[in-house]
């Protein structure tokens, strides 16, 4: 019995979220995927997946087995790489990252990394919603902002600078903005992915202060918020990568 193959099959089911999707990824039929999950459950004498015609969920023991299977598979792949005598990575890596940051910055980095490791399969999921990295089976998560306390290993990759922006047309049609406090009376565009919502924080003479804004537009995308700002809909506080191109062209 190919126990490693059974583990790879089970890992694919967990990561893809269904037998059908796992079969598509592995190049197997749904029936074969299901049968191999049953075989692994028999080998381990454990229920790994609760399934019916309408529901699919991983059991607590299934989550524990998934972590161990993933570890074993990665170790085998590392051994195979050592035997090949090269430093190229193999296998599959699942990554979750913010949508706009991936589109504007990270995708180029991912593709450059992939070129260095042609046998590596990258599964990149982009979303500005909160993602539980462990629960949803990701190997790597990229975040922007302050990280909540956790047992996860974190490394700073870059610095993101928030910028206060508005279109030239918007500025021309309003009184001169001479202080940050004036922004509170102006129409603003809120990126609802920001944890602080309609409260914007800033540093003034070394002191942290906050400003409660009037959000005339709320949107859960930095890219969309930047577009709204370029169209003159209000003032926006956005990360530099989302507005740098518009600033260079004078649109903001």
C-alpha positions as YAML, in Angstrom:
chain: A
units: angstrom
residues:
- id: 1
  name: UNK
  ca: [0.00, 0.00, 0.00]
- id: 2
  name: UNK
  ca: [1.34, 3.41, -0.98]
- id: 3
  name: UNK
  ca: [0.86, 5.19, 2.34]
- id: 4
  name: UNK
  ca: [2.64, 8.33, 1.14]
- id: 5
  name: UNK
  ca: [0.23, 8.51, -1.78]
- id: 6
  name: UNK
  ca: [-2.73, 8.18, 0.61]
- id: 7
  name: UNK
  ca: [-1.34, 11.06, 2.69]
- id: 8
  name: UNK
  ca: [-0.85, 13.22, -0.41]
- id: 9
  name: UNK
  ca: [-4.40, 12.46, -1.45]
- id: 10
  name: UNK
  ca: [-5.78, 13.44, 1.98]
- id: 11
  name: UNK
  ca: [-3.74, 16.66, 2.10]
- id: 12
  name: UNK
  ca: [-5.10, 17.64, -1.30]
- id: 13
  name: UNK
  ca: [-8.68, 17.05, -0.11]
- id: 14
  name: UNK
  ca: [-8.17, 19.29, 2.93]
- id: 15
  name: UNK
  ca: [-6.44, 22.04, 0.97]
- id: 16
  name: UNK
  ca: [-8.81, 22.02, -1.98]
- id: 17
  name: UNK
  ca: [-11.92, 21.74, 0.17]
- id: 18
  name: UNK
  ca: [-13.71, 18.94, -1.67]
- id: 19
  name: UNK
  ca: [-13.17, 15.57, -3.34]
- id: 20
  name: UNK
  ca: [-14.01, 17.01, -6.74]
- id: 21
  name: UNK
  ca: [-11.48, 19.85, -6.48]
- id: 22
  name: UNK
  ca: [-8.82, 17.50, -5.07]
- id: 23
  name: UNK
  ca: [-9.40, 15.09, -7.94]
- id: 24
  name: UNK
  ca: [-9.01, 17.95, -10.42]
- id: 25
  name: UNK
  ca: [-5.73, 18.96, -8.78]
- id: 26
  name: UNK
  ca: [-4.38, 15.40, -8.58]
- id: 27
  name: UNK
  ca: [-5.68, 14.24, -11.96]
- id: 28
  name: UNK
  ca: [-7.91, 11.59, -10.38]
- id: 29
  name: UNK
  ca: [-11.61, 10.88, -10.39]
- id: 30
  name: UNK
  ca: [-13.73, 11.86, -7.40]
- id: 31
  name: UNK
  ca: [-14.38, 8.18, -6.71]
- id: 32
  name: UNK
  ca: [-10.66, 7.35, -6.48]
- id: 33
  name: UNK
  ca: [-10.03, 10.32, -4.17]
- id: 34
  name: UNK
  ca: [-12.88, 9.21, -1.89]
- id: 35
  name: UNK
  ca: [-11.69, 5.61, -1.86]
- id: 36
  name: UNK
  ca: [-8.15, 6.61, -0.90]
- id: 37
  name: UNK
  ca: [-9.46, 8.76, 1.96]
- id: 38
  name: UNK
  ca: [-11.37, 5.70, 3.17]
- id: 39
  name: UNK
  ca: [-8.20, 3.63, 2.92]
- id: 40
  name: UNK
  ca: [-6.25, 6.11, 5.03]
- id: 41
  name: UNK
  ca: [-9.02, 6.16, 7.62]
- id: 42
  name: UNK
  ca: [-8.83, 2.35, 7.76]
- id: 43
  name: UNK
  ca: [-5.04, 2.40, 8.15]
- id: 44
  name: UNK
  ca: [-5.24, 4.94, 10.98]
- id: 45
  name: UNK
  ca: [-8.49, 3.56, 12.40]
- id: 46
  name: UNK
  ca: [-9.74, 7.15, 12.63]
- id: 47
  name: UNK
  ca: [-12.55, 9.24, 11.19]
- id: 48
  name: UNK
  ca: [-10.87, 12.05, 9.29]
- id: 49
  name: UNK
  ca: [-13.76, 13.62, 7.39]
- id: 50
  name: UNK
  ca: [-17.45, 14.00, 8.15]
- id: 51
  name: UNK
  ca: [-19.25, 13.83, 4.85]
- id: 52
  name: UNK
  ca: [-22.74, 13.56, 3.48]
- id: 53
  name: UNK
  ca: [-24.42, 14.52, 0.22]
- id: 54
  name: UNK
  ca: [-24.61, 18.14, 1.37]
- id: 55
  name: UNK
  ca: [-21.86, 18.69, 3.94]
- id: 56
  name: UNK
  ca: [-18.11, 18.24, 4.21]
- id: 57
  name: UNK
  ca: [-15.98, 18.96, 7.28]
- id: 58
  name: UNK
  ca: [-12.64, 17.86, 8.69]
- id: 59
  name: UNK
  ca: [-12.80, 16.21, 12.13]
- id: 60
  name: UNK
  ca: [-10.54, 17.34, 14.96]
- id: 61
  name: UNK
  ca: [-8.47, 14.20, 14.49]
- id: 62
  name: UNK
  ca: [-8.46, 14.89, 10.76]
- id: 63
  name: UNK
  ca: [-6.86, 18.29, 11.36]
- id: 64
  name: UNK
  ca: [-4.17, 16.68, 13.51]
- id: 65
  name: UNK
  ca: [-3.52, 13.99, 10.89]
- id: 66
  name: UNK
  ca: [-3.40, 16.65, 8.16]
- id: 67
  name: UNK
  ca: [-0.60, 18.51, 9.98]
- id: 68
  name: UNK
  ca: [1.41, 15.31, 10.39]
- id: 69
  name: UNK
  ca: [0.84, 14.25, 6.78]
- id: 70
  name: UNK
  ca: [1.93, 17.67, 5.57]
- id: 71
  name: UNK
  ca: [5.10, 17.47, 7.67]
- id: 72
  name: UNK
  ca: [5.96, 14.00, 6.36]
- id: 73
  name: UNK
  ca: [5.34, 14.98, 2.73]
- id: 74
  name: UNK
  ca: [7.52, 18.08, 3.07]
- id: 75
  name: UNK
  ca: [10.31, 16.03, 4.65]
- id: 76
  name: UNK
  ca: [10.20, 13.48, 1.83]
- id: 77
  name: UNK
  ca: [10.34, 16.25, -0.76]
- id: 78
  name: UNK
  ca: [13.32, 17.81, 1.01]
- id: 79
  name: UNK
  ca: [15.12, 14.47, 0.93]
- id: 80
  name: UNK
  ca: [14.38, 14.13, -2.75]
- id: 81
  name: UNK
  ca: [15.79, 17.58, -3.38]
- id: 82
  name: UNK
  ca: [18.98, 16.70, -1.48]
- id: 83
  name: UNK
  ca: [19.42, 13.56, -3.54]
- id: 84
  name: UNK
  ca: [19.12, 15.63, -6.72]
- id: 85
  name: UNK
  ca: [22.06, 17.70, -5.51]
- id: 86
  name: UNK
  ca: [20.41, 21.08, -6.08]
- id: 87
  name: UNK
  ca: [18.85, 23.84, -4.02]
- id: 88
  name: UNK
  ca: [15.59, 24.02, -5.96]
- id: 89
  name: UNK
  ca: [12.43, 23.67, -3.93]
- id: 90
  name: UNK
  ca: [9.78, 21.14, -4.91]
- id: 91
  name: UNK
  ca: [6.25, 20.41, -3.79]
- id: 92
  name: UNK
  ca: [3.41, 22.79, -3.16]
- id: 93
  name: UNK
  ca: [3.14, 25.98, -1.11]
- id: 94
  name: UNK
  ca: [-0.16, 27.67, -0.23]
- id: 95
  name: UNK
  ca: [0.01, 31.43, 0.30]
- id: 96
  name: UNK
  ca: [-2.63, 33.94, 1.36]
- id: 97
  name: UNK
  ca: [-2.04, 37.66, 0.83]
- id: 98
  name: UNK
  ca: [-3.93, 40.98, 0.56]
- id: 99
  name: UNK
  ca: [-5.53, 41.48, -2.84]
- id: 100
  name: UNK
  ca: [-4.34, 44.96, -3.88]
- id: 101
  name: UNK
  ca: [-0.84, 44.41, -2.47]
- id: 102
  name: UNK
  ca: [-0.55, 41.16, -4.40]
- id: 103
  name: UNK
  ca: [-1.75, 42.76, -7.63]
- id: 104
  name: UNK
  ca: [0.49, 45.83, -7.28]
- id: 105
  name: UNK
  ca: [3.63, 44.39, -5.66]
- id: 106
  name: UNK
  ca: [3.75, 40.74, -4.67]
- id: 107
  name: UNK
  ca: [2.85, 38.98, -7.93]
- id: 108
  name: UNK
  ca: [6.12, 40.03, -9.51]
- id: 109
  name: UNK
  ca: [7.99, 38.70, -6.46]
- id: 110
  name: UNK
  ca: [6.07, 35.42, -6.55]
- id: 111
  name: UNK
  ca: [6.85, 34.90, -10.24]
- id: 112
  name: UNK
  ca: [10.54, 35.68, -9.73]
- id: 113
  name: UNK
  ca: [10.64, 33.15, -6.90]
- id: 114
  name: UNK
  ca: [8.86, 30.58, -9.06]
- id: 115
  name: UNK
  ca: [11.45, 31.07, -11.82]
- id: 116
  name: UNK
  ca: [14.17, 30.09, -9.33]
- id: 117
  name: UNK
  ca: [12.23, 26.96, -8.33]
- id: 118
  name: UNK
  ca: [10.50, 25.61, -11.46]
- id: 119
  name: UNK
  ca: [9.34, 22.41, -9.71]
- id: 120
  name: UNK
  ca: [7.53, 24.33, -6.98]
- id: 121
  name: UNK
  ca: [3.75, 24.60, -7.27]
- id: 122
  name: UNK
  ca: [2.34, 27.85, -5.85]
- id: 123
  name: UNK
  ca: [-1.29, 28.17, -4.76]
- id: 124
  name: UNK
  ca: [-1.89, 31.87, -4.08]
- id: 125
  name: UNK
  ca: [-5.17, 33.01, -2.54]
- id: 126
  name: UNK
  ca: [-5.76, 36.78, -2.47]
- id: 127
  name: UNK
  ca: [-8.30, 38.31, -0.13]
- id: 128
  name: UNK
  ca: [-8.60, 41.41, 2.03]
- id: 129
  name: UNK
  ca: [-10.73, 39.47, 4.52]
- id: 130
  name: UNK
  ca: [-9.30, 37.88, 7.66]
- id: 131
  name: UNK
  ca: [-7.91, 34.41, 6.96]
- id: 132
  name: UNK
  ca: [-7.00, 31.89, 9.64]
- id: 133
  name: UNK
  ca: [-3.69, 30.66, 8.27]
- id: 134
  name: UNK
  ca: [-3.55, 27.44, 10.29]
- id: 135
  name: UNK
  ca: [-7.24, 26.56, 10.16]
- id: 136
  name: UNK
  ca: [-7.40, 26.98, 6.39]
- id: 137
  name: UNK
  ca: [-4.18, 25.10, 5.69]
- id: 138
  name: UNK
  ca: [-1.90, 27.88, 4.44]
- id: 139
  name: UNK
  ca: [1.88, 27.59, 4.65]
- id: 140
  name: UNK
  ca: [2.51, 31.32, 4.46]
- id: 141
  name: UNK
  ca: [0.41, 34.40, 5.10]
- id: 142
  name: UNK
  ca: [1.36, 37.97, 4.23]
- id: 143
  name: UNK
  ca: [-0.17, 40.74, 6.33]
- id: 144
  name: UNK
  ca: [-0.11, 44.53, 6.39]
- id: 145
  name: UNK
  ca: [-0.14, 46.43, 9.69]
- id: 146
  name: UNK
  ca: [0.25, 45.48, 13.32]
- id: 147
  name: UNK
  ca: [0.02, 41.75, 13.93]
- id: 148
  name: UNK
  ca: [-2.06, 40.30, 16.71]
- id: 149
  name: UNK
  ca: [-0.20, 38.20, 19.27]
- id: 150
  name: UNK
  ca: [0.08, 34.59, 18.13]
- id: 151
  name: UNK
  ca: [2.40, 31.59, 18.09]
- id: 152
  name: UNK
  ca: [3.07, 32.05, 14.39]
- id: 153
  name: UNK
  ca: [6.58, 32.91, 13.21]
- id: 154
  name: UNK
  ca: [6.61, 36.42, 11.66]
- id: 155
  name: UNK
  ca: [9.20, 38.32, 9.63]
- id: 156
  name: UNK
  ca: [8.98, 41.89, 8.39]
- id: 157
  name: UNK
  ca: [9.32, 41.96, 4.60]
- id: 158
  name: UNK
  ca: [8.80, 45.65, 3.83]
- id: 159
  name: UNK
  ca: [7.40, 48.91, 5.13]
- id: 160
  name: UNK
  ca: [4.09, 50.31, 3.89]
- id: 161
  name: UNK
  ca: [3.50, 54.03, 4.27]
- id: 162
  name: UNK
  ca: [-0.07, 55.39, 4.56]
- id: 163
  name: UNK
  ca: [-0.65, 58.49, 2.46]
- id: 164
  name: UNK
  ca: [-3.41, 61.11, 2.65]
- id: 165
  name: UNK
  ca: [-4.56, 61.82, -0.91]
- id: 166
  name: UNK
  ca: [-7.18, 63.65, -2.96]
- id: 167
  name: UNK
  ca: [-7.55, 64.56, -6.62]
- id: 168
  name: UNK
  ca: [-6.49, 68.00, -7.94]
- id: 169
  name: UNK
  ca: [-10.14, 68.63, -8.92]
- id: 170
  name: UNK
  ca: [-11.36, 67.88, -5.39]
- id: 171
  name: UNK
  ca: [-8.78, 70.23, -3.86]
- id: 172
  name: UNK
  ca: [-9.65, 72.99, -6.37]
- id: 173
  name: UNK
  ca: [-13.35, 72.84, -5.47]
- id: 174
  name: UNK
  ca: [-12.84, 73.06, -1.69]
- id: 175
  name: UNK
  ca: [-11.33, 75.57, 0.66]
- id: 176
  name: UNK
  ca: [-7.58, 75.18, 1.21]
- id: 177
  name: UNK
  ca: [-6.79, 72.42, 3.69]
- id: 178
  name: UNK
  ca: [-4.52, 74.05, 6.24]
- id: 179
  name: UNK
  ca: [-4.74, 71.43, 9.00]
- id: 180
  name: UNK
  ca: [-5.54, 67.77, 9.36]
- id: 181
  name: UNK
  ca: [-8.50, 68.62, 11.58]
- id: 182
  name: UNK
  ca: [-10.25, 70.25, 8.59]
- id: 183
  name: UNK
  ca: [-10.50, 66.84, 6.91]
- id: 184
  name: UNK
  ca: [-13.14, 65.82, 9.46]
- id: 185
  name: UNK
  ca: [-15.60, 68.20, 7.76]
- id: 186
  name: UNK
  ca: [-14.82, 67.01, 4.23]
- id: 187
  name: UNK
  ca: [-16.24, 63.99, 2.37]
- id: 188
  name: UNK
  ca: [-13.86, 61.08, 2.82]
- id: 189
  name: UNK
  ca: [-13.36, 57.66, 1.28]
- id: 190
  name: UNK
  ca: [-12.92, 54.83, 3.76]
- id: 191
  name: UNK
  ca: [-11.17, 51.55, 2.96]
- id: 192
  name: UNK
  ca: [-13.28, 49.30, 5.18]
- id: 193
  name: UNK
  ca: [-10.45, 46.75, 5.37]
- id: 194
  name: UNK
  ca: [-8.70, 49.08, 7.80]
- id: 195
  name: UNK
  ca: [-9.27, 47.81, 11.33]
- id: 196
  name: UNK
  ca: [-9.73, 51.35, 12.62]
- id: 197
  name: UNK
  ca: [-12.65, 51.95, 10.25]
- id: 198
  name: UNK
  ca: [-13.60, 55.63, 10.04]
- id: 199
  name: UNK
  ca: [-11.05, 56.65, 12.66]
- id: 200
  name: UNK
  ca: [-7.76, 57.67, 11.08]
- id: 201
  name: UNK
  ca: [-4.60, 57.77, 13.20]
- id: 202
  name: UNK
  ca: [-1.61, 60.03, 12.64]
- id: 203
  name: UNK
  ca: [1.49, 61.35, 14.40]
- id: 204
  name: UNK
  ca: [1.71, 65.06, 15.26]
- id: 205
  name: UNK
  ca: [4.90, 66.31, 16.88]
- id: 206
  name: UNK
  ca: [5.67, 62.82, 18.12]
- id: 207
  name: UNK
  ca: [2.22, 62.27, 19.58]
- id: 208
  name: UNK
  ca: [-0.31, 59.81, 18.20]
- id: 209
  name: UNK
  ca: [-3.66, 61.40, 17.46]
- id: 210
  name: UNK
  ca: [-6.87, 60.29, 15.83]
- id: 211
  name: UNK
  ca: [-9.39, 61.85, 13.49]
- id: 212
  name: UNK
  ca: [-13.01, 60.77, 13.08]
- id: 213
  name: UNK
  ca: [-13.99, 61.15, 9.43]
- id: 214
  name: UNK
  ca: [-17.27, 61.38, 7.54]
- id: 215
  name: UNK
  ca: [-17.14, 58.49, 5.09]
- id: 216
  name: UNK
  ca: [-19.19, 59.40, 2.04]
- id: 217
  name: UNK
  ca: [-17.92, 56.20, 0.40]
- id: 218
  name: UNK
  ca: [-16.92, 52.96, 2.11]
- id: 219
  name: UNK
  ca: [-15.34, 50.20, 0.03]
- id: 220
  name: UNK
  ca: [-13.39, 47.08, 0.99]
- id: 221
  name: UNK
  ca: [-10.60, 47.60, -1.53]
- id: 222
  name: UNK
  ca: [-7.63, 49.97, -1.46]
- id: 223
  name: UNK
  ca: [-7.54, 49.94, -5.26]
- id: 224
  name: UNK
  ca: [-11.22, 50.89, -5.52]
- id: 225
  name: UNK
  ca: [-10.79, 53.58, -2.86]
- id: 226
  name: UNK
  ca: [-7.89, 55.03, -4.85]
- id: 227
  name: UNK
  ca: [-10.06, 55.12, -7.97]
- id: 228
  name: UNK
  ca: [-12.79, 56.95, -6.06]
- id: 229
  name: UNK
  ca: [-10.24, 59.48, -4.86]
- id: 230
  name: UNK
  ca: [-8.94, 60.00, -8.41]
- id: 231
  name: UNK
  ca: [-12.51, 60.68, -9.54]
- id: 232
  name: UNK
  ca: [-12.81, 63.49, -7.00]
- id: 233
  name: UNK
  ca: [-15.14, 61.79, -4.52]
- id: 234
  name: UNK
  ca: [-13.20, 62.73, -1.42]
- id: 235
  name: UNK
  ca: [-10.07, 62.46, 0.69]
- id: 236
  name: UNK
  ca: [-8.59, 59.00, 1.25]
- id: 237
  name: UNK
  ca: [-5.96, 57.51, 3.55]
- id: 238
  name: UNK
  ca: [-4.37, 54.70, 1.56]
- id: 239
  name: UNK
  ca: [-1.16, 52.62, 1.46]
- id: 240
  name: UNK
  ca: [1.57, 54.01, -0.78]
- id: 241
  name: UNK
  ca: [1.58, 51.02, -3.16]
- id: 242
  name: UNK
  ca: [-2.10, 51.62, -4.00]
- id: 243
  name: UNK
  ca: [-1.63, 55.28, -4.99]
- id: 244
  name: UNK
  ca: [2.00, 55.68, -6.09]
- id: 245
  name: UNK
  ca: [1.26, 55.35, -9.82]
- id: 246
  name: UNK
  ca: [-1.53, 57.94, -9.59]
- id: 247
  name: UNK
  ca: [0.76, 60.30, -7.65]
- id: 248
  name: UNK
  ca: [3.45, 59.94, -10.30]
- id: 249
  name: UNK
  ca: [0.94, 60.88, -13.02]
- id: 250
  name: UNK
  ca: [-0.54, 63.77, -11.04]
- id: 251
  name: UNK
  ca: [-3.96, 62.15, -10.71]
- id: 252
  name: UNK
  ca: [-3.74, 62.45, -6.93]
...
